[in-house]
Amino acid sequence: MGKGDQTVLFLHGLFGTPEHWRQVMERLSDRYRVIAPQLPVDPQPGRRQHGINAIADLSDQVAELIESRQIDPFVICGNSLGGLVAIDLCARRQDFAKGLVLAGSAGLFEKNPIGGMRPKPSREFVKKTVCGIVHKQELVTNELVDDWHSSIQDRDYVRFVLRVSRATRDRSVEKELTKLDLPTMIIWGQEDTITPPETGREFQRRIKGSKLQFIEDCGHAPNWEQPEAFAEVLDRFLPTCFTD
């Protein structure tokens, strides 16, 4: 969406979708070009033919997208797994992005939301998992639960999801965070139980010059649960990134 020379790139989490960024994107599209790609972690056929064995596999694909579409200058914004991919990309490619936004990011501590998932999870398991991700329970509709439950009836996809989950768990960015040198905004749900508020504070302590904003009545996906509040924080932060 949007037009202009300045771009904001949004990366979703393991069970997220680009749609979870839509309201934030609509709010910003009158001033920025906003892009939310589908990361290759969804159940579409053919997504897993080359495999995802490490977070670098995902960040390399995001880098390829950025370069092939000539996206520059840009700020990268990631939720959960998307945050970890954004950190990995910024840590390995200094001066690539103009700014970084993290929301419920993995990389320091993350309670595994799919711990104990079996080859064919029950609908009850799926509903409990979704309810643990969001604070606003009205977002957990029957349609959403049915959609997620249907996607993980494929045993091959379940194995793939577990592999990506392990790669997320194994990729610690603790040492890289102190080396990041770009404007960074950390946006965290006050009621996040997957990456609790203290995790957001720890990111702030480790990233030089970073800012931290908590959003109340909000869990692990503030961009989805509280898009207006999320966009307001970006409204204030983004101009500080595009200063050249």
PyMOL commands that set and color helices and strands:
alter all, ss='L'
color gray80, all
select helices_A, chain A and resi 18-28+55-68+81-92+123-133+137-139+142-151+155-170+174-177+197-206+222-225+227-241
alter helices_A, ss='H'
color red, helices_A
select strands_A, chain A and resi 7-11+33-35+74-79+99-103+184-189+211-215
alter strands_A, ss='S'
color yellow, strands_A
deselect
rebuild
show_as cartoon
